Amino acid sequence: MAGYDQTLRPFLWRAEKLYPDREIVARTHEGMVRTTYAGYADDVRRLAGALEAAGVGRGDRVGTVCWNHDRHFETYFAAPNMGAQLHTINPLLPDKQIQYIVEDAADTVVFVDPSLAEKLASAYDPDAFGSVERIVVVGSSVPDLDLPGAVDYESFVAGRDADYEWPELPGDQPAGMCYTSGTTGRPKGVEYTQQMLWSHTMAECTEMGLGLDSSDVVMPVVPMFHVNAWGLPFATTAVGGKHVYPGPSPDPSDLARLIEAEGVTVTAGVPTVWLGLLEYIEDNDVDLSALDRIVIGGAAAPESVIRQFDDLGVEVLHAWGMTETAPIGTVGHLKPDLEDTDYDAQVEKREKQGLVVPGLEFKVVDDDGEETPWDGEAFGELLIRGPWVTDGYHGRPEANESDFEGSWLRTGDIVTVDRDGYVEIVDRADDVIKSGGEWISSQELENVIMAHDEVSEAAVVGVPHEKWGERPVAFVVAAEGADRDRLVEEVLAMLDEEYPDWWLPDEVEFVDAIPKTATGKFSKKDIREEHADPSLVENSAPERRESGD
């Protein structure tokens, strides 16, 4: 019966009724802002009324170009609960991709932060933005930019009462939309229904998910435009936890200050964020006593990061997911029978992407489509399915044909699964290096290289080779003042201890920075285009490669 389906509405209702005084805190352009669930729920209803008055109806899409703050959080429940779709837009994308995304989604209203208004104005194109009837600048004024139909947030919601009544919605009502990063082609739109977001939220709150409860103080550092900040705004509301939003472009000092001042217990972001915090902690006195766990995703968590946070009394939870999985798919919890094993063995498990979250199924298949054994050695592509995994892309029949196999999503991730069921991502299908008919994991090589104290970043790509098909080349960002010749010797020695010689990079090239995607991941595509000259390996000694033949 509609209205009693699995929707987001009960999460907000419960938080408002049971935890009316629980805080929502945000660092904004105008300073720190504080409200409570009671005040937040009123603001959400006012916003929904304003959207309705602006002509937003059921099925329409509401775009956001915003950082992590309270006003952005209001859209997370206002748009979906009124029957519209929340469409978060990554402001770090190139203008052409933003134009494509807005046009493809046919957004009706777009919210934008003052600090991002210039970026949106740069991307603005009358044809691509033809569906956009109103641009709302999140603040009390509109900057002097070419943004037709722009209005400030305060004026947009002015005069709206908090008595808006939520409609009864079915579980299959579209509620959200995110686009993939588009690093290998046009971005692909992934739609989430109410039931998908409900299911993901419930799984995330479980002990085998992220184990959230009402005592938690949750700070998503992962951007709210990146797969709904990994679902944390919804999950934190569902359990009645305290929200802390770090605002625009937080640096390590901002994060440290918020953790201390607000008593953050759970936070989440990509590895580079936590590497920066660790560097800050080395030179500054930071109280992390409240912090219980950090969720790391988006890229592999280096072993050194896990160990350093362990020394600080903070648990690192390694997780994996995709835009297509809304996004949580696996989390690196230790099984009970592993809690008594030695520390090194535990860290080895925690480095992996972990155990599949309750509610999902997966399988791993080789090039012939046969399932691979769970032995920690056999490689294959990860296929996954479940109630919050998409079964198709918005308006992309060609991608639907290639990326799905019946009910299974082909993730494009190359993995191994050990006997305990721990999934380990060894590469993307596009990034795995095939040399002499054998696979080399660029990600494994990168993890070892970045474990060196004098390496800031590293990426390994395959470069064409006449005899072997491809050979690995490492691109390294060295610490300031490092002896590069010695560093190359030490890095290759570290790799030689763990891998056969035919896995070792033929060359180590030093660069000032590793190119990154709009979501902060290393962009292998850009590395190949900018740096990977085949001549780097054309004279490599074939004798060293015979073991890979």
C-alpha positions as CSV (number, residue, x, y, z in Angstrom):
1,M,0.0,0.0,0.0
2,A,1.5,3.4,-1.1
3,G,2.6,5.4,1.9
4,Y,3.7,2.4,3.9
5,D,6.3,1.3,1.4
6,Q,10.0,1.5,2.1
7,T,10.7,5.2,1.8
8,L,13.0,7.9,3.4
9,R,10.1,9.7,5.2
10,P,10.1,7.5,8.4
11,F,13.8,8.3,9.0
12,L,13.1,12.0,9.2
13,W,9.9,11.5,11.2
14,R,11.7,9.3,13.8
15,A,14.7,11.7,14.2
16,E,12.4,14.6,14.8
17,K,10.1,12.8,17.2
18,L,12.8,10.9,19.2
19,Y,15.8,13.1,19.0
20,P,14.4,16.7,18.6
21,D,17.4,18.3,20.4
22,R,20.1,16.3,18.7
23,E,22.4,18.7,16.9
24,I,23.2,19.3,13.2
25,V,26.4,21.4,13.0
26,A,28.0,22.8,9.8
27,R,31.0,24.9,8.9
28,T,29.8,27.3,6.2
29,H,30.9,30.2,4.2
30,E,29.5,32.5,6.9
31,G,30.8,30.6,10.0
32,M,29.6,27.8,12.2
33,V,25.8,27.0,12.0
34,R,23.9,24.9,14.6
35,T,20.4,23.6,14.5
36,T,18.5,20.5,15.9
37,Y,16.4,17.8,14.3
38,A,13.3,19.8,15.4
39,G,14.6,22.9,13.6
40,Y,15.9,20.9,10.7
41,A,12.6,19.2,10.0
42,D,10.8,22.5,9.9
43,D,13.4,23.9,7.5
44,V,13.1,20.8,5.3
45,R,9.3,21.3,5.1
46,R,9.7,25.0,4.3
47,L,12.1,24.1,1.5
48,A,9.7,21.5,0.2
49,G,7.0,24.1,0.1
50,A,9.2,26.5,-1.7
51,L,10.1,23.9,-4.3
52,E,6.5,23.1,-4.9
53,A,5.7,26.8,-5.3
54,A,8.5,26.9,-7.9
55,G,6.8,24.3,-9.9
56,V,8.8,21.2,-8.8
57,G,6.5,18.2,-8.9
58,R,6.7,14.4,-8.6
59,G,9.5,13.0,-10.7
60,D,11.2,16.3,-11.4
61,R,14.9,16.6,-10.6
62,V,16.5,19.0,-8.2
63,G,20.2,19.6,-8.9
64,T,22.7,20.6,-6.3
65,V,26.2,22.1,-6.8
66,C,27.2,22.4,-3.1
67,W,29.7,21.4,-0.5
68,N,28.9,19.6,2.8
69,H,26.7,21.8,4.9
70,D,23.3,22.1,6.5
71,R,21.5,23.7,3.6
72,H,22.7,20.9,1.2
73,F,21.5,18.4,3.8
74,E,18.1,20.0,3.7
75,T,17.7,19.0,0.0
76,Y,18.5,15.4,0.9
77,F,15.1,15.0,2.5
78,A,13.1,17.8,1.0
79,A,13.3,16.7,-2.6
80,P,12.9,13.0,-2.2
81,N,10.1,13.2,0.4
82,M,8.0,15.4,-1.9
83,G,8.4,12.9,-4.7
84,A,11.1,14.6,-6.7
85,Q,14.7,13.4,-7.3
86,L,17.8,14.8,-5.6
87,H,20.5,15.1,-8.2
88,T,23.9,15.9,-6.7
89,I,26.3,17.4,-9.3
90,N,30.1,17.2,-8.9
91,P,31.5,20.8,-9.3
92,L,35.0,19.5,-10.0
93,L,33.9,18.0,-13.3
94,P,34.9,19.8,-16.6
95,D,32.3,22.3,-17.8
96,K,31.3,20.1,-20.7
97,Q,30.5,17.2,-18.4
98,I,28.4,19.4,-16.2
99,Q,26.5,20.7,-19.2
100,Y,25.9,17.1,-20.4
101,I,24.8,16.0,-16.9
102,V,22.3,18.9,-16.4
103,E,20.9,18.4,-19.9
104,D,20.6,14.7,-19.5
105,A,19.0,14.8,-16.1
106,A,16.7,17.7,-17.2
107,D,17.1,19.4,-13.8
108,T,14.3,21.9,-12.9
109,V,15.9,23.8,-10.1
110,V,19.7,23.9,-9.3
111,F,21.1,24.9,-5.9
112,V,24.7,26.3,-5.9
113,D,27.0,27.5,-3.2
114,P,28.4,31.1,-3.4
115,S,31.9,29.8,-3.8
116,L,30.8,27.5,-6.7
117,A,28.6,30.0,-8.5
118,E,31.5,31.2,-10.7
119,K,32.1,27.5,-11.7
120,L,28.4,27.1,-12.5
121,A,28.4,30.3,-14.5
122,S,31.3,29.0,-16.5
123,A,29.5,25.8,-17.3
124,Y,26.2,27.6,-18.0
125,D,24.9,27.1,-21.5
126,P,21.4,28.1,-22.5
127,D,20.8,24.9,-24.5
128,A,22.2,22.5,-21.9
129,F,20.4,24.3,-19.1
130,G,17.1,24.7,-21.0
131,S,15.1,22.7,-18.4
132,V,16.4,24.8,-15.5
133,E,13.8,27.3,-14.4
134,R,15.5,28.5,-11.2
135,I,19.0,28.7,-9.8
136,V,19.1,29.1,-6.0
137,V,22.3,30.5,-4.5
138,V,22.7,29.1,-1.0
139,G,23.1,32.4,0.9
140,S,21.5,35.7,1.5
141,S,22.6,37.3,-1.8
142,V,23.3,36.5,-5.5
143,P,26.8,37.2,-6.9
144,D,27.1,39.4,-10.0
145,L,27.4,36.5,-12.5
146,D,25.6,35.4,-15.6
147,L,23.2,33.0,-13.9
148,P,19.7,33.6,-15.4
149,G,16.8,33.1,-13.0
150,A,19.1,33.2,-9.9
151,V,17.7,33.9,-6.5
152,D,19.2,33.7,-3.0
153,Y,18.2,30.9,-0.7
154,E,16.7,33.1,2.0
155,S,14.4,34.8,-0.6
156,F,13.5,31.4,-2.1
157,V,12.1,30.0,1.2
158,A,10.8,33.3,2.6
159,G,7.2,33.1,3.8
160,R,7.0,29.3,3.6
161,D,5.4,27.6,6.6
162,A,6.6,24.5,8.3
163,D,3.3,22.8,7.8
164,Y,4.0,21.1,4.5
165,E,2.4,17.7,4.4
166,W,4.4,14.9,2.8
167,P,2.7,12.9,0.1
168,E,2.4,9.1,0.3
169,L,5.0,7.6,-2.0
170,P,5.5,4.1,-3.4
171,G,8.8,2.4,-2.9
172,D,9.6,2.5,-6.6
173,Q,9.3,6.3,-6.7
174,P,12.7,7.7,-8.1
175,A,14.3,9.6,-5.2
176,G,17.9,10.3,-6.2
177,M,20.4,10.4,-9.0
178,C,24.1,10.5,-9.3
179,Y,26.4,10.3,-12.3
180,T,29.5,8.2,-12.7
181,S,32.8,10.1,-13.1
182,G,33.0,9.7,-16.8
183,T,36.7,9.0,-16.9
184,T,36.3,6.4,-19.8
185,G,33.5,8.2,-21.7
186,R,30.3,10.2,-21.0
187,P,29.1,10.1,-17.4
188,K,26.3,7.6,-16.8
189,G,23.3,8.5,-14.7
190,V,22.3,6.1,-11.9
191,E,18.8,6.5,-10.4
192,Y,17.9,5.5,-6.9
193,T,14.4,4.7,-5.9
194,Q,13.0,5.3,-2.4
195,Q,13.2,1.6,-1.7
196,M,16.9,1.4,-2.9
197,L,17.9,4.3,-0.5
198,W,15.9,2.8,2.3
199,S,17.5,-0.6,1.9
200,H,21.0,0.9,1.6
201,T,20.4,3.0,4.7
202,M,19.2,0.0,6.8
203,A,22.2,-2.1,5.7
204,E,24.7,0.7,6.4
205,C,23.3,1.0,10.0
206,T,23.9,-2.7,10.7
207,E,26.9,-3.9,12.6
208,M,28.3,-5.5,9.5
209,G,27.7,-2.2,7.6
210,L,29.1,0.9,9.4
211,G,27.5,0.1,12.8
212,L,25.9,3.5,13.4
213,D,23.7,4.3,16.4
214,S,22.2,7.3,18.2
215,S,25.4,8.0,20.2
216,D,27.5,8.6,17.1
217,V,28.7,12.0,15.9
218,V,29.2,11.5,12.2
219,M,31.2,13.8,9.9
220,P,31.2,12.9,6.2
221,V,34.3,14.3,4.7
222,V,33.5,12.5,1.4
223,P,31.6,15.2,-0.6
224,M,27.9,15.2,-0.5
225,F,28.0,15.3,-4.3
226,H,29.8,11.9,-4.3
227,V,27.2,9.2,-4.2
228,N,25.2,10.9,-1.4
229,A,28.3,11.2,0.8
230,W,28.2,7.4,0.9
231,G,24.7,7.5,2.3
232,L,25.8,8.9,5.7
233,P,23.3,11.8,5.8
234,F,20.5,9.3,5.5
235,A,22.0,6.7,7.9
236,T,22.9,9.2,10.6
237,T,19.3,10.6,10.5
238,A,17.9,7.1,10.6
239,V,19.7,6.3,13.9
240,G,19.3,9.8,15.4
241,G,23.0,10.6,15.5
242,K,24.6,14.0,15.5
243,H,25.6,15.5,12.1
244,V,28.8,17.4,11.6
245,Y,29.4,18.9,8.1
246,P,32.9,20.2,7.3
247,G,31.8,22.7,4.7
248,P,33.8,24.1,1.7
249,S,37.3,22.7,1.0
250,P,38.2,21.7,4.6
251,D,42.0,21.4,5.2
252,P,43.5,19.0,7.9
253,S,43.4,21.8,10.5
254,D,39.7,22.3,9.9
255,L,39.0,18.5,10.3
256,A,41.1,18.3,13.4
257,R,39.3,21.2,15.0
258,L,35.9,19.8,14.2
259,I,36.8,16.3,15.5
260,E,37.9,17.9,18.8
261,A,35.2,20.5,19.2
262,E,32.2,18.4,18.2
263,G,33.3,15.0,19.6
264,V,33.2,13.3,16.2
265,T,33.1,9.5,16.6
266,V,32.8,8.4,12.9
267,T,34.1,10.1,9.8
268,A,34.6,9.0,6.2
269,G,36.6,10.0,3.1
270,V,39.2,9.0,0.6
271,P,42.8,8.0,1.6
272,T,44.4,11.3,0.6
273,V,42.2,13.1,3.3
274,W,43.6,10.9,6.1
275,L,47.2,11.1,4.8
276,G,46.9,14.8,5.1
277,L,45.4,14.6,8.6
278,L,48.2,12.2,9.7
279,E,50.8,14.7,8.5
280,Y,49.1,17.5,10.4
281,I,49.0,15.4,13.6
282,E,52.7,14.8,13.4
283,D,53.4,18.6,13.9
284,N,50.3,19.5,16.0
285,D,48.7,18.4,19.2
286,V,45.4,16.9,18.2
287,D,42.9,15.2,20.6
288,L,41.4,12.2,18.8
289,S,40.0,10.6,22.0
290,A,36.4,10.9,20.8
291,L,37.1,9.4,17.3
292,D,36.3,5.7,17.1
293,R,36.5,4.9,13.5
294,I,37.3,6.2,10.0
295,V,35.7,4.7,6.9
296,I,38.1,4.8,4.0
297,G,36.8,4.2,0.4
298,G,37.2,5.5,-3.1
299,A,40.7,4.0,-3.3
300,A,42.7,1.4,-1.4
301,A,43.7,2.2,2.2
302,P,47.4,2.0,2.5
303,E,48.7,-0.3,5.2
304,S,50.7,2.5,6.8
305,V,47.5,4.5,7.3
306,I,45.8,1.6,9.0
307,R,48.7,1.1,11.3
308,Q,49.2,4.8,12.1
309,F,45.6,5.2,13.1
310,D,45.7,2.0,15.1
311,D,48.5,3.6,17.1
312,L,46.3,6.6,17.7
313,G,43.5,4.4,18.9
314,V,41.3,4.9,15.9
315,E,39.9,2.0,13.8
316,V,40.1,2.1,10.0
317,L,37.2,0.5,8.3
318,H,38.1,-0.2,4.7
319,A,35.0,-0.2,2.4
320,W,34.2,-0.6,-1.3
321,G,31.4,0.6,-3.4
322,M,30.3,2.3,-6.6
323,T,27.9,4.9,-7.8
324,E,25.9,1.9,-9.1
325,T,25.7,0.3,-5.7
326,A,24.5,3.5,-3.9
327,P,27.4,2.9,-2.9
328,I,28.3,0.5,0.0
329,G,29.1,-3.0,-1.2
330,T,31.7,-4.4,1.2
331,V,33.2,-3.4,4.5
332,G,36.4,-4.7,6.1
333,H,35.2,-6.0,9.5
334,L,37.1,-8.8,11.1
335,K,35.3,-12.1,11.6
336,P,35.0,-13.2,15.2
337,D,37.4,-16.1,14.6
338,L,40.1,-13.7,13.3
339,E,40.0,-11.4,16.4
340,D,42.5,-13.6,18.2
341,T,45.0,-13.9,15.4
342,D,48.2,-11.9,15.4
343,Y,48.1,-8.2,14.6
344,D,49.9,-8.5,11.2
345,A,47.4,-11.1,10.0
346,Q,44.6,-8.8,11.1
347,V,46.0,-5.9,9.2
348,E,46.4,-8.1,6.1
349,K,42.7,-8.8,6.2
350,R,41.8,-5.2,6.9
351,E,43.7,-4.0,3.9
352,K,41.3,-5.8,1.7
353,Q,37.9,-4.3,0.8
354,G,36.2,-6.7,3.1
355,L,33.1,-8.8,3.5
356,V,29.9,-8.2,1.4
357,V,27.3,-6.2,3.2
358,P,24.2,-8.2,4.3
359,G,21.6,-8.1,1.5
360,L,24.0,-8.3,-1.4
361,E,25.3,-11.3,-3.5
362,F,28.4,-11.4,-5.6
363,K,30.4,-13.7,-7.8
364,V,33.7,-13.5,-9.5
365,V,34.1,-14.7,-13.1
366,D,37.2,-15.2,-15.4
367,D,37.5,-14.3,-19.0
368,D,35.5,-17.4,-20.0
369,G,32.6,-16.4,-17.7
370,E,33.4,-19.2,-15.2
371,E,33.3,-18.6,-11.5
372,T,36.8,-18.4,-9.9
373,P,37.6,-20.2,-6.6
374,W,37.8,-18.4,-3.3
375,D,41.6,-19.1,-2.8
376,G,43.0,-15.6,-2.6
377,E,44.9,-16.1,-5.9
378,A,42.5,-16.5,-8.8
379,F,41.6,-13.2,-10.5
380,G,38.3,-12.3,-12.1
381,E,35.7,-9.6,-12.6
382,L,33.4,-8.9,-9.7
383,L,29.7,-9.1,-10.4
384,I,27.2,-8.0,-7.8
385,R,23.4,-7.7,-7.3
386,G,21.0,-6.7,-4.6
387,P,18.1,-4.4,-3.6
388,W,20.2,-1.2,-3.8
389,V,22.2,-2.1,-6.9
390,T,21.0,-0.4,-10.0
391,D,19.8,-2.5,-12.9
392,G,20.4,0.1,-15.6
393,Y,21.6,3.5,-16.6
394,H,19.4,6.5,-17.4
395,G,19.0,6.7,-21.2
396,R,22.0,4.6,-22.0
397,P,20.9,1.4,-23.7
398,E,24.3,0.7,-25.0
399,A,25.8,0.7,-21.5
400,N,22.9,-1.4,-20.2
401,E,23.8,-4.0,-22.8
402,S,27.5,-4.2,-21.9
403,D,27.5,-3.5,-18.2
404,F,24.8,-6.0,-17.0
405,E,24.5,-9.7,-17.2
406,G,20.9,-10.5,-16.3
407,S,20.4,-9.3,-12.7
408,W,24.1,-9.0,-12.2
409,L,26.0,-5.7,-12.5
410,R,29.5,-6.1,-14.1
411,T,31.5,-3.8,-11.8
412,G,34.7,-3.7,-14.0
413,D,36.7,-4.4,-10.8
414,I,39.2,-7.2,-10.9
415,V,39.3,-9.0,-7.6
416,T,40.4,-12.0,-5.7
417,V,38.4,-13.6,-2.8
418,D,40.2,-15.5,0.0
419,R,38.9,-18.5,1.8
420,D,37.3,-16.4,4.5
421,G,35.3,-14.5,1.9
422,Y,37.3,-11.2,2.0
423,V,37.1,-9.4,-1.3
424,E,40.3,-7.7,-2.5
425,I,40.2,-5.3,-5.4
426,V,43.4,-5.8,-7.4
427,D,42.6,-3.5,-10.3
428,R,40.1,-2.0,-12.6
429,A,39.5,-4.0,-15.7
430,D,40.8,-1.0,-17.7
431,D,43.9,-0.7,-15.5
432,V,45.1,-4.3,-15.0
433,I,48.3,-4.9,-16.8
434,K,48.6,-7.9,-19.1
435,S,52.2,-8.8,-19.7
436,G,53.2,-12.0,-21.5
437,G,49.7,-13.3,-21.1
438,E,49.7,-12.9,-17.3
439,W,48.0,-10.2,-15.2
440,I,49.9,-7.7,-13.1
441,S,47.9,-5.7,-10.5
442,S,48.9,-2.0,-10.8
443,Q,47.1,-1.3,-7.5
444,E,49.1,-3.9,-5.5
445,L,52.4,-2.3,-6.8
446,E,51.1,1.2,-6.0
447,N,50.3,0.1,-2.4
448,V,53.8,-1.2,-1.8
449,I,55.5,1.9,-3.4
450,M,53.4,4.3,-1.3
451,A,54.4,2.4,1.8
452,H,57.9,4.0,1.4
453,D,58.3,7.0,3.8
454,E,59.7,9.2,1.0
455,V,56.8,8.6,-1.5
456,S,53.8,10.9,-1.4
457,E,51.9,9.4,-4.3
458,A,52.4,6.7,-6.9
459,A,50.6,5.3,-9.9
460,V,51.5,2.4,-12.1
461,V,50.2,2.0,-15.6
462,G,50.8,-0.4,-18.5
463,V,52.8,0.9,-21.4
464,P,52.7,-0.9,-24.8
465,H,55.5,-3.3,-25.4
466,E,56.3,-5.1,-28.6
467,K,57.1,-8.5,-27.1
468,W,55.2,-8.6,-23.9
469,G,52.1,-6.7,-24.9
470,E,52.3,-4.3,-21.9
471,R,54.9,-3.5,-19.3
472,P,54.4,-1.6,-16.0
473,V,55.9,1.9,-15.5
474,A,55.7,3.6,-12.1
475,F,55.0,7.3,-11.8
476,V,56.1,8.6,-8.3
477,V,55.8,11.8,-6.4
478,A,58.8,12.0,-4.1
479,A,59.0,13.8,-0.8
480,E,60.9,17.0,-0.9
481,G,64.6,16.5,-0.7
482,A,64.5,12.8,-1.3
483,D,67.5,11.2,-3.0
484,R,65.8,9.9,-6.1
485,D,68.4,7.4,-7.2
486,R,68.4,5.8,-3.8
487,L,64.6,5.9,-3.7
488,V,64.3,4.0,-7.0
489,E,66.6,1.3,-5.6
490,E,64.7,1.0,-2.4
491,V,61.3,0.9,-4.0
492,L,62.3,-1.8,-6.5
493,A,63.9,-3.8,-3.6
494,M,60.6,-3.6,-1.6
495,L,58.7,-4.8,-4.7
496,D,61.2,-7.6,-5.3
497,E,60.6,-9.0,-1.8
498,E,56.9,-9.5,-2.5
499,Y,56.5,-10.1,-6.2
500,P,58.2,-12.0,-9.1
501,D,60.7,-10.0,-11.1
502,W,58.4,-9.8,-14.1
503,W,55.9,-7.8,-12.0
504,L,58.5,-5.1,-11.3
505,P,58.2,-1.8,-13.2
506,D,60.6,-1.4,-16.0
507,E,60.9,2.3,-15.2
508,V,60.3,4.6,-12.3
509,E,59.5,8.1,-13.4
510,F,59.3,11.1,-11.1
511,V,56.4,13.6,-11.5
512,D,55.3,16.7,-9.6
513,A,51.8,15.3,-9.1
514,I,49.6,12.4,-10.1
515,P,46.6,13.5,-12.1
516,K,43.3,12.9,-10.3
517,T,39.7,12.5,-11.3
518,A,36.9,14.8,-10.1
519,T,36.3,12.3,-7.2
520,G,39.9,12.4,-6.1
521,K,41.1,9.1,-7.5
522,F,44.2,8.7,-9.6
523,S,43.4,9.2,-13.2
524,K,45.2,6.4,-15.1
525,K,43.7,7.7,-18.4
526,D,45.4,11.1,-17.9
527,I,48.6,9.5,-16.8
528,R,48.8,7.4,-19.9
529,E,48.0,10.4,-22.1
530,E,50.4,12.8,-20.3
531,H,53.3,10.7,-19.4
532,A,53.3,7.1,-20.5
533,D,55.7,7.1,-23.5
534,P,56.1,3.6,-24.9
535,S,59.8,4.4,-25.4
536,L,60.2,4.1,-21.6
537,V,60.2,0.4,-21.9
538,E,61.1,-0.4,-25.4
539,N,64.7,-1.3,-24.4
540,S,63.8,-3.3,-21.3
541,A,65.7,-6.5,-20.8
542,P,63.6,-9.4,-22.1
543,E,65.6,-11.9,-20.0
544,R,63.9,-10.5,-16.9
545,R,60.5,-11.1,-18.4
546,E,60.7,-14.8,-19.2
547,S,58.9,-15.8,-16.1
548,G,55.8,-13.9,-17.3
549,D,55.7,-15.6,-20.7
